[in-house]
Structure formats: C-alpha cells, structure tokens
Amino acid sequence: GAVVSQHPSRVICKSGTSVKIECRSLDFQATTMFWYRQFPKQSLMLMATSNEGSKATYEQGVEKDKFLINHASLTLSTLTVTSAHPEDSSFYICSAKGQGYHEQFFGPGTRLTVL
Amino acid sequence: GQNIDQPTEMTATEGAIVQINCTYQTSGFNGLFWYQQHAGEAPTFLSYNVLDGLEEKGRFSSFLSRSKGYSYLLLKELQMKDSASYLCAVRARGGANNLFFGTGTRLTVIP
C-alpha cells in the first residue's frame, strides 16, 4: 500500500515553454501533498505544500506564479513549471501524506531538462 | 529556521556496521525520519522516531535524543545494495507536517 506515482518520469522541453507534472496517490487519500526539488548531489528542498481544495503554501524564495500547484482531489496534485528556463532543470519529486500515517510517501520523481 | 547536519560521505565494508549521525536545530520538533535514496530515484522511508530511544527494524535501527538534538541510523550486516544516500529529515511542530531534510549522507559499501 501507500504508492505514489508521478508522470512524466522524464521531460525535455525548450526554454519558454510550460511543463505539467502530475502526482497521484494510488491507494490512499492524500490529505497533504508536497513538492520538492533536488539538484545533483544535493538534498531535497521543499518547494510547496498543498492541501486538497486549498491554495498551496510556498516556501520562501519559490515563485508561486512560476510554479503553479493545483491539488484538485485527494489523489491528484499537479505542478506546472511556467516559462521554463535552463536553470529550472532539476529532479522534481512529490510526496503525499494520508490520515493515520506519520511518514510521507514519495513518488518516483520527474527529471526536467530545459534546453 | 531549521538546521540539519549530516556527514557528506561515508565508506564502510560489506558485512560491517555503520552509524550515520544527524544533528538538528529546529523551531519545534514533531518527529525525525530517515529515508534511503538511491541515485536518480525517490526516497524510501526507513524509520520514524518521535520519542527518545532506539527503534529497531531488521538490519536498520534509529536512535533519537531530543534533548541533544541528535539522531543516528545504524546499519548492520552491510550489503552492497545499501550503497545509497541516507537522508535525515525533521518534522517541525505545527499543522503543516512539513519535513526539512539534511543534505544526506552518501554511503559507499565496499567489498
């Protein structure tokens, strides 16, 4: 149980385009979902936290207009990187937490490369 | 703010025991987690401590001292597949359940 999927696993796009990443909890209801970014050989940096049906809470330094987060249901959250630039190239990982769980369950990650 | 420190890299021999330390300073405390992350993959949950003491789970054990802001992850009978990064993460008190991660310790197991 407690499986989280992400799609796509890998995406390459041109500078200036937008990219949408989906995060789904497959067998539990995720009351809270989290989006992280990880640069090579660095740890996970929390970008934002989202609760179903409400606006996301962004960490300091993360542009909410650039990284749009939608948590439309208890099993789906999306992250849209708008007007992507090469410096946005990174590994984006979502996680989900459900009622009764202490831990967050992580998706397999999405590797974004912006040319 | 949150400050979580771990050694950057460690090397250990197959079959041996290794201890990975983590110290933290956070505004509030509501649990400490250890995750394992293989290169290019998402982290997988290893352990959770919220009270002082040792939690044992097979070859892996995790210890917490809240008064010292200190935890360690103990790996016994090391296997080659244990080569990975080990991430210490602290959940600060509050309703958000946010985890704050250390930089991770990259463990290399050698024959």
gemmi code that builds the backbone of each chain (N, CA, C; Angstrom):
import gemmi

chains = {
    "A": [
        ("GLY", (0.814, -1.201, 0.000), (0.000, 0.000, 0.000), (0.850, 1.255, 0.000)),
        ("ALA", (0.199, 2.428, -0.024), (0.852, 3.730, 0.037), (1.793, 3.949, -1.138)),
        ("VAL", (1.253, 3.859, -2.331), (2.028, 4.064, -3.553), (1.690, 5.417, -4.148)),
        ("VAL", (2.749, 6.119, -4.552), (2.590, 7.422, -5.189), (3.226, 7.363, -6.569)),
        ("SER", (2.504, 7.810, -7.562), (3.055, 7.813, -8.922), (3.254, 9.242, -9.399)),
        ("GLN", (4.156, 9.400, -10.330), (4.407, 10.694, -10.941), (4.491, 10.504, -12.446)),
        ("HIS", (4.020, 11.518, -13.162), (4.071, 11.459, -14.621), (4.279, 12.856, -15.187)),
        ("PRO", (5.181, 13.037, -16.133), (6.056, 12.010, -16.713), (7.276, 11.747, -15.827)),
        ("SER", (8.025, 10.723, -16.132), (9.235, 10.429, -15.365), (10.402, 11.273, -15.877)),
        ("ARG", (10.294, 11.658, -17.142), (11.380, 12.433, -17.743), (10.772, 13.348, -18.806)),
        ("VAL", (11.217, 14.584, -18.817), (10.716, 15.507, -19.842), (11.820, 16.462, -20.245)),
        ("ILE", (11.887, 16.675, -21.548), (12.822, 17.646, -22.118), (11.997, 18.686, -22.866)),
        ("CYS", (12.249, 19.945, -22.579), (11.448, 20.975, -23.239), (12.339, 22.158, -23.627)),
        ("LYS", (11.770, 22.997, -24.462), (12.502, 24.197, -24.889), (12.281, 25.328, -23.898)),
        ("SER", (13.236, 26.196, -23.800), (13.119, 27.344, -22.918), (11.884, 28.172, -23.295)),
        ("GLY", (11.139, 28.589, -22.293), (9.952, 29.405, -22.517), (8.651, 28.631, -22.528)),
        ("THR", (8.730, 27.331, -22.611), (7.508, 26.522, -22.609), (7.118, 26.167, -21.178)),
        ("SER", (5.894, 25.643, -21.037), (5.402, 25.229, -19.721), (5.330, 23.711, -19.649)),
        ("VAL", (5.561, 23.188, -18.496), (5.561, 21.736, -18.280), (4.696, 21.407, -17.086)),
        ("LYS", (3.821, 20.418, -17.256), (2.960, 19.993, -16.158), (3.397, 18.620, -15.671)),
        ("ILE", (3.510, 18.478, -14.364), (3.871, 17.201, -13.734), (2.729, 16.780, -12.838)),
        ("GLU", (2.321, 15.522, -12.977), (1.220, 15.002, -12.167), (1.728, 14.096, -11.054)),
        ("CYS", (1.088, 14.183, -9.927), (1.420, 13.344, -8.785), (0.123, 12.712, -8.293)),
        ("ARG", (0.106, 11.385, -8.205), (-1.105, 10.693, -7.792), (-0.831, 9.727, -6.646)),
        ("SER", (-1.706, 9.720, -5.668), (-1.666, 8.679, -4.645), (-2.606, 7.577, -5.120)),
        ("LEU", (-2.064, 6.378, -5.282), (-2.805, 5.322, -5.968), (-3.735, 4.536, -5.050)),
        ("ASP", (-3.373, 4.386, -3.797), (-4.177, 3.502, -2.943), (-4.492, 4.109, -1.589)),
        ("PHE", (-4.380, 5.428, -1.507), (-4.785, 6.096, -0.281), (-5.146, 7.534, -0.615)),
        ("GLN", (-5.868, 8.151, 0.279), (-6.251, 9.540, 0.074), (-5.211, 10.453, 0.724)),
        ("ALA", (-4.649, 11.313, -0.083), (-3.576, 12.189, 0.372), (-4.164, 13.515, 0.834)),
        ("THR", (-4.222, 13.700, 2.135), (-4.732, 14.957, 2.656), (-3.770, 16.098, 2.365)),
        ("THR", (-2.493, 15.776, 2.307), (-1.477, 16.777, 2.021), (-0.490, 16.221, 1.001)),
        ("MET", (-0.130, 17.061, 0.047), (0.913, 16.683, -0.903), (2.007, 17.734, -0.884)),
        ("PHE", (3.208, 17.292, -1.130), (4.376, 18.156, -1.059), (5.145, 18.067, -2.378)),
        ("TRP", (5.733, 19.190, -2.751), (6.579, 19.209, -3.946), (7.989, 19.632, -3.547)),
        ("TYR", (8.952, 18.820, -3.989), (10.354, 19.063, -3.694), (11.129, 19.207, -5.005)),
        ("ARG", (12.286, 19.846, -4.874), (13.205, 19.942, -6.000), (14.557, 19.476, -5.492)),
        ("GLN", (15.266, 18.746, -6.316), (16.562, 18.224, -5.901), (17.565, 18.426, -7.027)),
        ("PHE", (18.599, 19.206, -6.744), (19.677, 19.387, -7.704), (20.715, 18.302, -7.472)),
        ("PRO", (21.549, 18.033, -8.485), (22.507, 16.926, -8.375), (23.343, 16.983, -7.105)),
        ("LYS", (23.423, 15.855, -6.436), (24.238, 15.679, -5.232), (23.804, 16.598, -4.089)),
        ("GLN", (22.591, 17.086, -4.149), (22.064, 17.891, -3.052), (20.822, 17.212, -2.493)),
        ("SER", (20.388, 17.702, -1.339), (19.223, 17.083, -0.731), (17.940, 17.690, -1.269)),
        ("LEU", (16.840, 17.188, -0.784), (15.548, 17.671, -1.237), (15.248, 19.026, -0.621)),
        ("MET", (14.779, 19.921, -1.465), (14.360, 21.233, -0.990), (12.850, 21.346, -1.179)),
        ("LEU", (12.148, 21.574, -0.089), (10.700, 21.708, -0.171), (10.343, 22.977, -0.917)),
        ("MET", (9.467, 22.827, -1.917), (9.020, 23.984, -2.678), (7.684, 24.494, -2.138)),
        ("ALA", (6.762, 23.558, -1.933), (5.426, 23.978, -1.524), (4.670, 22.800, -0.937)),
        ("THR", (3.672, 23.151, -0.163), (2.778, 22.173, 0.466), (1.369, 22.478, 0.012)),
        ("SER", (0.629, 21.453, -0.334), (-0.745, 21.714, -0.750), (-1.715, 20.762, -0.070)),
        ("ASN", (-2.820, 21.322, 0.337), (-3.925, 20.544, 0.885), (-5.058, 20.560, -0.117)),
        ("GLU", (-5.754, 19.450, -0.195), (-6.813, 19.314, -1.183), (-7.832, 20.445, -1.049)),
        ("GLY", (-8.080, 21.094, -2.171), (-9.097, 22.127, -2.229), (-8.676, 23.491, -1.741)),
        ("SER", (-7.432, 23.649, -1.337), (-6.993, 24.969, -0.880), (-5.717, 25.378, -1.595)),
        ("LYS", (-5.354, 26.633, -1.457), (-4.154, 27.133, -2.134), (-2.902, 26.549, -1.506)),
        ("ALA", (-1.895, 26.393, -2.331), (-0.630, 25.853, -1.844), (0.109, 26.881, -1.002)),
        ("THR", (0.900, 26.382, -0.069), (1.775, 27.230, 0.740), (3.186, 27.067, 0.209)),
        ("TYR", (3.772, 28.154, -0.247), (5.080, 28.101, -0.872), (6.178, 28.443, 0.129)),
        ("GLU", (7.322, 27.797, -0.024), (8.475, 28.108, 0.800), (9.106, 29.420, 0.315)),
        ("GLN", (9.831, 30.027, 1.210), (10.480, 31.292, 0.888), (11.408, 31.117, -0.305)),
        ("GLY", (11.318, 32.045, -1.234), (12.188, 32.011, -2.399), (11.613, 31.251, -3.576)),
        ("VAL", (10.479, 30.597, -3.403), (9.843, 29.866, -4.500), (8.747, 30.746, -5.090)),
        ("GLU", (8.823, 31.013, -6.382), (7.861, 31.910, -7.030), (6.562, 31.179, -7.317)),
        ("LYS", (5.509, 31.613, -6.685), (4.229, 30.924, -6.848), (3.639, 31.112, -8.236)),
        ("ASP", (4.005, 32.204, -8.908), (3.487, 32.429, -10.263), (4.247, 31.612, -11.292)),
        ("LYS", (5.413, 31.142, -10.920), (6.204, 30.335, -11.840), (5.918, 28.847, -11.643)),
        ("PHE", (5.711, 28.471, -10.411), (5.445, 27.067, -10.082), (4.010, 26.973, -9.590)),
        ("LEU", (3.118, 26.659, -10.512), (1.693, 26.614, -10.190), (1.324, 25.232, -9.670)),
        ("ILE", (0.697, 25.209, -8.526), (0.315, 23.937, -7.914), (-1.188, 23.885, -7.766)),
        ("ASN", (-1.743, 22.764, -8.193), (-3.174, 22.527, -8.071), (-3.393, 21.187, -7.399)),
        ("HIS", (-4.196, 21.170, -6.367), (-4.491, 19.934, -5.631), (-6.001, 19.752, -5.680)),
        ("ALA", (-6.443, 19.278, -6.825), (-7.878, 19.278, -7.114), (-8.651, 18.182, -6.392)),
        ("SER", (-7.964, 17.094, -6.043), (-8.665, 16.000, -5.384), (-7.739, 15.370, -4.357)),
        ("LEU", (-8.261, 14.415, -3.607), (-7.463, 13.768, -2.564), (-6.446, 12.781, -3.130)),
        ("THR", (-6.424, 12.613, -4.445), (-5.466, 11.686, -5.034), (-4.618, 12.315, -6.132)),
        ("LEU", (-4.793, 13.595, -6.399), (-4.073, 14.206, -7.504), (-3.618, 15.616, -7.178)),
        ("SER", (-2.330, 15.861, -7.432), (-1.793, 17.215, -7.375), (-0.951, 17.413, -8.630)),
        ("THR", (-0.957, 18.631, -9.153), (-0.144, 18.922, -10.329), (0.752, 20.119, -10.062)),
        ("LEU", (1.940, 20.051, -10.638), (2.895, 21.158, -10.588), (3.148, 21.582, -12.023)),
        ("THR", (2.909, 22.841, -12.319), (3.189, 23.371, -13.650), (4.332, 24.361, -13.551)),
        ("VAL", (5.400, 24.061, -14.275), (6.531, 24.979, -14.348), (6.267, 25.869, -15.564)),
        ("THR", (5.979, 27.119, -15.318), (5.630, 28.025, -16.418), (6.881, 28.733, -16.935)),
        ("SER", (6.889, 28.960, -18.249), (8.010, 29.645, -18.892), (9.345, 29.109, -18.364)),
        ("ALA", (9.536, 27.832, -18.588), (10.718, 27.160, -18.027), (12.005, 27.695, -18.647)),
        ("HIS", (13.039, 27.743, -17.820), (14.360, 28.167, -18.259), (15.376, 27.100, -17.876)),
        ("PRO", (16.548, 27.111, -18.483), (17.544, 26.070, -18.181), (17.838, 25.908, -16.688)),
        ("GLU", (17.788, 26.989, -15.937), (18.073, 26.882, -14.501), (16.981, 26.152, -13.729)),
        ("ASP", (15.844, 25.906, -14.395), (14.775, 25.132, -13.765), (15.000, 23.636, -13.928)),
        ("SER", (16.000, 23.270, -14.724), (16.318, 21.852, -14.902), (16.666, 21.252, -13.553)),
        ("SER", (15.977, 20.191, -13.195), (16.162, 19.603, -11.868), (15.361, 18.309, -11.784)),
        ("PHE", (15.466, 17.676, -10.653), (14.670, 16.483, -10.340), (13.543, 16.947, -9.431)),
        ("TYR", (12.306, 16.801, -9.879), (11.156, 17.237, -9.101), (10.475, 16.002, -8.513)),
        ("ILE", (10.285, 16.017, -7.208), (9.697, 14.863, -6.521), (8.492, 15.318, -5.713)),
        ("CYS", (7.426, 14.566, -5.823), (6.267, 14.848, -4.980), (6.190, 13.799, -3.880)),
        ("SER", (5.515, 14.149, -2.831), (5.221, 13.176, -1.788), (3.804, 13.415, -1.297)),
        ("ALA", (3.268, 12.412, -0.653), (1.896, 12.507, -0.174), (1.801, 11.923, 1.219)),
        ("LYS", (0.918, 12.504, 1.976), (0.694, 12.023, 3.336), (-0.798, 11.852, 3.537)),
        ("GLY", (-1.167, 10.732, 4.132), (-2.569, 10.467, 4.382), (-2.862, 10.419, 5.867)),
        ("GLN", (-4.134, 10.401, 6.181), (-4.550, 10.318, 7.576), (-4.029, 9.025, 8.200)),
        ("GLY", (-3.480, 9.130, 9.380), (-3.019, 7.949, 10.086), (-1.576, 7.572, 9.803)),
        ("TYR", (-0.951, 8.239, 8.853), (0.447, 7.955, 8.539), (1.334, 9.045, 9.137)),
        ("HIS", (2.479, 8.633, 9.675), (3.457, 9.627, 10.104), (4.307, 10.056, 8.911)),
        ("GLU", (4.638, 9.084, 8.068), (5.616, 9.364, 7.016), (4.951, 9.873, 5.748)),
        ("GLN", (5.764, 10.535, 4.957), (5.361, 10.905, 3.614), (5.841, 9.807, 2.662)),
        ("PHE", (5.032, 9.556, 1.650), (5.401, 8.574, 0.636), (5.752, 9.329, -0.647)),
        ("PHE", (6.896, 8.994, -1.183), (7.417, 9.751, -2.313), (7.094, 9.102, -3.652)),
        ("GLY", (6.860, 9.953, -4.630), (6.739, 9.481, -5.989), (8.121, 9.200, -6.552)),
        ("PRO", (8.183, 8.614, -7.746), (9.471, 8.239, -8.336), (10.250, 9.410, -8.915)),
        ("GLY", (9.646, 10.595, -8.956), (10.368, 11.766, -9.433), (10.224, 12.010, -10.921)),
        ("THR", (10.421, 13.263, -11.305), (10.395, 13.684, -12.708), (11.661, 14.474, -12.990)),
        ("ARG", (12.402, 13.993, -13.971), (13.629, 14.723, -14.335), (13.305, 15.685, -15.457)),
        ("LEU", (13.409, 16.963, -15.150), (13.123, 18.010, -16.139), (14.417, 18.585, -16.684)),
        ("THR", (14.517, 18.598, -17.999), (15.655, 19.232, -18.671), (15.115, 20.308, -19.588)),
        ("VAL", (15.559, 21.532, -19.366), (15.125, 22.655, -20.201), (16.294, 23.079, -21.083)),
        ("LEU", (16.071, 23.023, -22.373), (17.157, 23.334, -23.313), (17.232, 24.825, -23.626)),
    ],
    "B": [
        ("GLY", (14.328, 29.089, 12.140), (14.797, 28.344, 10.990), (15.136, 26.926, 11.357)),
        ("GLN", (15.489, 26.163, 10.356), (15.823, 24.757, 10.548), (17.262, 24.518, 10.110)),
        ("ASN", (17.997, 23.754, 10.889), (19.361, 23.402, 10.548), (19.561, 21.932, 10.848)),
        ("ILE", (19.897, 21.172, 9.827), (20.066, 19.726, 9.988), (21.400, 19.345, 9.374)),
        ("ASP", (22.257, 18.705, 10.163), (23.606, 18.375, 9.727), (23.851, 16.883, 9.697)),
        ("GLN", (24.467, 16.444, 8.624), (24.891, 15.050, 8.479), (26.256, 15.052, 7.803)),
        ("PRO", (27.037, 13.984, 8.006), (28.282, 13.902, 7.227), (27.940, 13.732, 5.753)),
        ("THR", (28.792, 14.258, 4.910), (28.510, 14.231, 3.477), (28.707, 12.846, 2.887)),
        ("GLU", (29.787, 12.196, 3.264), (30.085, 10.885, 2.700), (30.654, 9.955, 3.762)),
        ("MET", (30.371, 8.662, 3.589), (30.954, 7.634, 4.437), (31.228, 6.402, 3.586)),
        ("THR", (32.228, 5.658, 3.990), (32.554, 4.394, 3.323), (32.632, 3.306, 4.375)),
        ("ALA", (32.089, 2.144, 4.072), (32.136, 1.025, 5.018), (32.272, -0.270, 4.230)),
        ("THR", (32.668, -1.314, 4.937), (32.935, -2.601, 4.302), (31.721, -3.516, 4.387)),
        ("GLU", (31.519, -4.274, 3.362), (30.433, -5.254, 3.336), (30.498, -6.148, 4.570)),
        ("GLY", (29.353, -6.351, 5.212), (29.281, -7.178, 6.405), (29.499, -6.420, 7.702)),
        ("ALA", (29.981, -5.197, 7.604), (30.281, -4.404, 8.805), (29.038, -3.657, 9.290)),
        ("ILE", (29.261, -2.838, 10.327), (28.219, -1.985, 10.895), (28.625, -0.530, 10.654)),
        ("VAL", (27.666, 0.313, 10.301), (27.979, 1.730, 10.118), (26.910, 2.566, 10.826)),
        ("GLN", (27.359, 3.671, 11.406), (26.447, 4.579, 12.105), (26.492, 5.936, 11.411)),
        ("ILE", (25.353, 6.425, 11.008), (25.250, 7.724, 10.347), (24.574, 8.689, 11.315)),
        ("ASN", (25.273, 9.746, 11.651), (24.775, 10.698, 12.639), (24.031, 11.858, 12.005)),
        ("CYS", (23.130, 12.430, 12.769), (22.368, 13.591, 12.327), (22.119, 14.487, 13.534)),
        ("THR", (22.482, 15.740, 13.440), (22.148, 16.697, 14.480), (21.223, 17.749, 13.898)),
        ("TYR", (20.333, 18.250, 14.749), (19.351, 19.191, 14.218), (19.070, 20.312, 15.212)),
        ("GLN", (18.710, 21.430, 14.657), (18.217, 22.573, 15.426), (16.996, 23.078, 14.674)),
        ("THR", (15.842, 22.918, 15.282), (14.621, 23.298, 14.580), (13.720, 24.084, 15.517)),
        ("SER", (12.841, 24.850, 14.933), (11.846, 25.585, 15.709), (10.684, 24.639, 15.957)),
        ("GLY", (10.763, 23.917, 17.035), (9.768, 22.904, 17.340), (10.198, 21.553, 16.784)),
        ("PHE", (9.650, 20.510, 17.361), (10.015, 19.159, 16.922), (8.791, 18.260, 17.029)),
        ("ASN", (8.562, 17.535, 15.936), (7.431, 16.617, 15.922), (7.784, 15.353, 15.165)),
        ("GLY", (9.008, 14.894, 15.350), (9.384, 13.620, 14.744), (10.590, 13.726, 13.832)),
        ("LEU", (11.361, 12.657, 13.789), (12.543, 12.597, 12.927), (12.453, 11.350, 12.060)),
        ("PHE", (12.774, 11.507, 10.801), (12.633, 10.431, 9.825), (13.974, 10.152, 9.167)),
        ("TRP", (14.172, 8.903, 8.809), (15.306, 8.527, 7.962), (14.751, 7.930, 6.672)),
        ("TYR", (15.331, 8.384, 5.565), (14.962, 7.880, 4.253), (16.225, 7.399, 3.545)),
        ("GLN", (16.038, 6.405, 2.678), (17.118, 5.934, 1.822), (16.824, 6.379, 0.397)),
        ("GLN", (17.847, 6.857, -0.282), (17.646, 7.283, -1.664), (18.781, 6.778, -2.544)),
        ("HIS", (18.433, 5.923, -3.498), (19.405, 5.509, -4.496), (19.450, 6.570, -5.588)),
        ("ALA", (20.586, 6.660, -6.244), (20.813, 7.709, -7.240), (19.719, 7.706, -8.299)),
        ("GLY", (19.135, 8.882, -8.534), (18.122, 9.015, -9.567), (16.758, 8.484, -9.202)),
        ("GLU", (16.597, 8.076, -7.948), (15.306, 7.536, -7.520), (14.737, 8.366, -6.376)),
        ("ALA", (13.484, 8.133, -6.073), (12.853, 8.850, -4.969), (13.240, 8.215, -3.637)),
        ("PRO", (13.177, 8.968, -2.577), (13.485, 8.422, -1.256), (12.470, 7.379, -0.809)),
        ("THR", (12.946, 6.403, -0.078), (12.051, 5.420, 0.525), (12.188, 5.495, 2.037)),
        ("PHE", (11.095, 5.365, 2.724), (11.027, 5.522, 4.163), (11.738, 4.373, 4.868)),
        ("LEU", (12.564, 4.718, 5.864), (13.250, 3.710, 6.663), (12.732, 3.660, 8.095)),
        ("SER", (12.676, 4.841, 8.743), (12.328, 4.816, 10.164), (11.772, 6.162, 10.613)),
        ("TYR", (11.123, 6.106, 11.765), (10.497, 7.283, 12.365), (10.706, 7.221, 13.868)),
        ("ASN", (11.213, 8.307, 14.443), (11.370, 8.434, 15.893), (10.695, 9.723, 16.344)),
        ("VAL", (9.930, 9.625, 17.390), (9.362, 10.842, 17.976), (9.673, 10.912, 19.477)),
        ("LEU", (9.933, 9.746, 20.080), (10.338, 9.695, 21.486), (11.800, 9.262, 21.568)),
        ("ASP", (12.440, 9.588, 22.684), (13.842, 9.211, 22.870), (13.990, 7.692, 22.875)),
        ("GLY", (15.112, 7.248, 22.345), (15.385, 5.822, 22.399), (15.667, 5.231, 21.038)),
        ("LEU", (15.747, 3.917, 21.050), (16.144, 3.173, 19.863), (14.946, 2.458, 19.252)),
        ("GLU", (14.809, 2.592, 17.951), (13.796, 1.848, 17.198), (14.523, 0.874, 16.283)),
        ("GLU", (14.210, -0.406, 16.419), (14.902, -1.399, 15.610), (13.957, -2.002, 14.588)),
        ("LYS", (14.483, -2.127, 13.377), (13.685, -2.707, 12.296), (14.615, -3.514, 11.408)),
        ("GLY", (14.777, -4.781, 11.729), (15.651, -5.637, 10.937), (17.097, -5.212, 11.057)),
        ("ARG", (17.761, -5.012, 9.927), (19.164, -4.617, 9.946), (19.347, -3.143, 10.264)),
        ("PHE", (18.249, -2.387, 10.242), (18.329, -0.945, 10.454), (17.768, -0.586, 11.830)),
        ("SER", (18.456, 0.321, 12.512), (17.974, 0.854, 13.781), (18.150, 2.363, 13.755)),
        ("SER", (17.282, 3.069, 14.443), (17.428, 4.520, 14.527), (17.259, 4.945, 15.971)),
        ("PHE", (18.086, 5.900, 16.370), (18.114, 6.383, 17.753), (17.820, 7.868, 17.764)),
        ("LEU", (17.161, 8.307, 18.830), (16.847, 9.730, 18.971), (17.108, 10.190, 20.397)),
        ("SER", (17.737, 11.371, 20.511), (17.833, 12.082, 21.782), (17.330, 13.495, 21.529)),
        ("ARG", (16.155, 13.788, 22.006), (15.571, 15.108, 21.757), (16.316, 16.207, 22.508)),
        ("SER", (16.787, 15.908, 23.719), (17.482, 16.937, 24.500), (18.785, 17.343, 23.839)),
        ("LYS", (19.394, 16.420, 23.106), (20.658, 16.716, 22.436), (20.465, 17.101, 20.976)),
        ("GLY", (19.253, 17.020, 20.483), (19.029, 17.314, 19.059), (19.847, 16.388, 18.179)),
        ("TYR", (19.768, 15.101, 18.458), (20.690, 14.140, 17.848), (19.974, 12.843, 17.517)),
        ("SER", (20.329, 12.304, 16.366), (19.825, 11.008, 15.958), (20.922, 10.262, 15.230)),
        ("TYR", (20.832, 8.956, 15.210), (21.693, 8.191, 14.316), (20.920, 7.048, 13.695)),
        ("LEU", (21.390, 6.654, 12.537), (20.879, 5.478, 11.826), (21.987, 4.444, 11.839)),
        ("LEU", (21.661, 3.254, 12.310), (22.642, 2.179, 12.413), (22.291, 1.099, 11.389)),
        ("LEU", (23.243, 0.771, 10.554), (23.032, -0.277, 9.553), (23.963, -1.445, 9.888)),
        ("LYS", (23.385, -2.610, 10.076), (24.171, -3.788, 10.406), (24.292, -4.706, 9.197)),
        ("GLU", (25.295, -5.575, 9.253), (25.480, -6.592, 8.207), (25.362, -5.949, 6.818)),
        ("LEU", (26.178, -4.958, 6.601), (26.079, -4.168, 5.381), (26.143, -5.039, 4.124)),
        ("GLN", (25.304, -4.657, 3.179), (25.292, -5.309, 1.877), (25.620, -4.274, 0.812)),
        ("MET", (26.072, -4.757, -0.327), (26.449, -3.836, -1.408), (25.260, -2.961, -1.810)),
        ("LYS", (24.065, -3.518, -1.753), (22.884, -2.758, -2.154), (22.543, -1.616, -1.191)),
        ("ASP", (23.219, -1.590, -0.037), (22.989, -0.496, 0.914), (23.702, 0.781, 0.488)),
        ("SER", (24.519, 0.698, -0.542), (25.164, 1.911, -1.069), (24.077, 2.843, -1.594)),
        ("ALA", (23.961, 3.996, -0.958), (22.881, 4.934, -1.271), (23.114, 6.194, -0.450)),
        ("SER", (22.253, 7.166, -0.647), (22.244, 8.332, 0.232), (21.215, 8.117, 1.323)),
        ("TYR", (21.555, 8.546, 2.525), (20.649, 8.404, 3.657), (20.304, 9.810, 4.146)),
        ("LEU", (19.023, 10.093, 4.120), (18.535, 11.438, 4.410), (17.878, 11.481, 5.776)),
        ("CYS", (18.322, 12.405, 6.574), (17.706, 12.690, 7.868), (16.723, 13.837, 7.657)),
        ("ALA", (15.517, 13.710, 8.163), (14.512, 14.756, 7.973), (13.767, 14.977, 9.278)),
        ("VAL", (13.515, 16.228, 9.588), (12.820, 16.584, 10.822), (11.484, 17.229, 10.487)),
        ("ARG", (10.468, 16.830, 11.212), (9.165, 17.468, 11.089), (9.030, 18.445, 12.251)),
        ("ALA", (8.880, 19.714, 11.893), (8.733, 20.734, 12.928), (7.299, 20.714, 13.436)),
        ("ARG", (7.115, 21.167, 14.630), (5.776, 21.168, 15.199), (4.891, 22.120, 14.415)),
        ("GLY", (3.666, 21.765, 14.280), (2.756, 22.616, 13.522), (1.863, 21.765, 12.669)),
        ("GLY", (0.878, 22.380, 12.064), (-0.095, 21.613, 11.319), (0.323, 21.232, 9.927)),
        ("ALA", (1.429, 21.782, 9.437), (1.757, 21.577, 8.030), (2.407, 20.232, 7.746)),
        ("ASN", (2.925, 19.570, 8.746), (3.605, 18.286, 8.553), (4.794, 18.366, 7.613)),
        ("ASN", (5.349, 19.571, 7.428), (6.495, 19.696, 6.527), (7.688, 18.950, 7.070)),
        ("LEU", (8.457, 18.354, 6.151), (9.723, 17.738, 6.502), (10.854, 18.625, 6.019)),
        ("PHE", (11.858, 18.786, 6.855), (13.055, 19.519, 6.467), (14.201, 18.531, 6.416)),
        ("PHE", (14.828, 18.450, 5.264), (15.837, 17.432, 5.026), (17.245, 17.953, 5.233)),
        ("GLY", (18.100, 17.097, 5.760), (19.513, 17.358, 5.745), (20.046, 17.141, 4.341)),
        ("THR", (21.325, 17.386, 4.168), (21.928, 17.262, 2.835), (22.118, 15.807, 2.421)),
        ("GLY", (21.952, 14.898, 3.380), (22.103, 13.484, 3.050), (23.539, 13.008, 3.209)),
        ("THR", (23.687, 11.750, 3.549), (24.999, 11.111, 3.673), (25.103, 10.050, 2.604)),
        ("ARG", (26.089, 10.194, 1.739), (26.280, 9.213, 0.675), (27.163, 8.095, 1.197)),
        ("LEU", (26.561, 6.913, 1.352), (27.276, 5.748, 1.887), (27.723, 4.863, 0.734)),
        ("THR", (28.997, 4.517, 0.745), (29.540, 3.574, -0.235), (29.973, 2.322, 0.506)),
        ("VAL", (29.430, 1.191, 0.119), (29.809, -0.090, 0.713), (30.797, -0.766, -0.236)),
        ("ILE", (31.944, -1.122, 0.317), (32.993, -1.739, -0.497), (33.168, -3.209, -0.102)),
        ("PRO", (33.600, -4.026, -1.040), (33.746, -5.474, -0.747), (34.815, -5.716, 0.311)),
    ],
}
model = gemmi.Model(1)
for chain_id, residues in chains.items():
    chain = gemmi.Chain(chain_id)
    for i, (resn, *xyz) in enumerate(residues, 1):
        res = gemmi.Residue()
        res.name, res.seqid = resn, gemmi.SeqId(i, " ")
        for name, pos in zip(("N", "CA", "C"), xyz):
            atom = gemmi.Atom()
            atom.name, atom.element = name, gemmi.Element(name[0])
            atom.pos, atom.b_iso = gemmi.Position(*pos), 0.0
            res.add_atom(atom)
        chain.add_residue(res)
    model.add_chain(chain)
structure = gemmi.Structure()
structure.add_model(model)
structure.setup_entities()
